[in-house]
Amino acid sequence: MKEIARAPAAPAPGHRLGALLPDAALAAGLIVYLLLLVRVESQAGIAVLLAGAVAVLLAGARLGLLARLAARFRERESVYGPIMVLGVLVLAGLLHADHFSLLLITTVLVYVIAALGLNIQFGYAGMLNFAGAAFFGVGGYTAAVMTLHTPVPPLLILLAGGVMASVIGSFLILPVLRTRGHYSAVITIAFALLFKIFLEVNDALGGPQGLTVGGFHLLGWDFNSNIALGEDTELSFYVNYVVGALALLVLAFGFVQRLERSWIGLNLDAMRLDETAAACFGLNLIRWQITAFTVGNFLIGVAGALYAMMIGFIAPTNFTFDASLIMVSIVLLGGIGNPWGLVVATAILVIVPEKLQAIQEYRFWLFAILVILMLLFRPQGLLPRPLRRYFPGGAR
């Protein structure tokens, strides 16, 4: 008699809870570490925390723990995503009255959104863009003009910042398409430098003095006002921006992941790996280059608009070529093509220089040294992009 195949029994609730404990413990450890890093003011204490993190990472790599952790992360990515979102909210709650720390956290979230745009261009399509800060500034100045002179709702202003960055980028796409490699990189560098000069000489945009930017409002909620909880507790207004930036990042992150796992991502990968072979198989290279450049600039512009409304004032010095190098360094350090690596790299390159006041004037030396070391010893980045496992319908 044939045996009837039975479906495997569903794991018991206790078993599922036990499987989540290591993930929750790791998240709790990261939250505690970040809390200490942003709250400690002593330069010696910060140096000890950074040295401890480096020691743990080296030991983990030596013992093979990092490889096992990376494999577990890939298998349970759907679990780690919500845990990280919850961790950011918990961290914001613990730092509810610390304006500077919350500003740092929000800046990290906004820069990750911008880095996701660069990742589409650089990591997926293989297009070099050293003008990230310029498109970030386009979104910021769009927000400044529209909040000052129009009654457009802030949510639409965010979209307008992205659209304007894409439109400005369309004027740059023609010379980029007509060149290859380092020649196209030079074009984007020239655009970044010209953009700053244009802002400085344009009195309609405030010239070198810059512009005031209106705050973000949503359904009558003023993001620039502190939140009162009872008579004794007051939350910093940056909590509003942490939550808003986090929600925007979740949307952008989900969009980029779906893009990468779709047939569009396959076409972009094919173009990046071998343009000649991709063209021989019928891919329209110009179409996909325009798509990657436009979509990437849209995300950068949205991030710039939100950043401008958060800080309340922008000037040409906010969008220099140095800032573009920081964005490129984030993509290189995190791992080209891996969105999760951008989160780690952005936290390192935004928080560490701000906390180490002693190296403020030399932080670009730090970025240069990090990039050189990564290119020499780990060119794939801190979190290399895993091999694609593609199935119809976008599953992975």
Secondary structure, DSSP 8 states (H G I E B T S, - for coil): ------------HHHHHHHHHHHHHHHHHHHHHHHHHHH---HHHHHHHHHHHHHHHHHHHHHTHHHHHHHHHHHTHHHHHHHHHHHHHHHHHHTTT-HHHHHHHHHHHHHHHHHHHHIIIIIIS------HHHHHHHHHHHHHHHHHH----HHHHHHHHHHHHHHHHHHHHHHHHT--THHHHHHHHHHHHHHHHHHHH-GGGTGGG-EE----EETTEETTS-EEETTTEEE-THHHHHHHHHHHHHHHHHHHHHHHHSHHHHHHHHHHH-HHHHHHTT--HHHHHHHHHHHHHHHHHHHHHHHHHHHSEE-GGGG-HHHHHHHHHHHHHH-TT-HHHHHHHHHHHHHHHHH-GGGGGGHHHHHHHHHHHHHHH-TT-SS--------TTS--
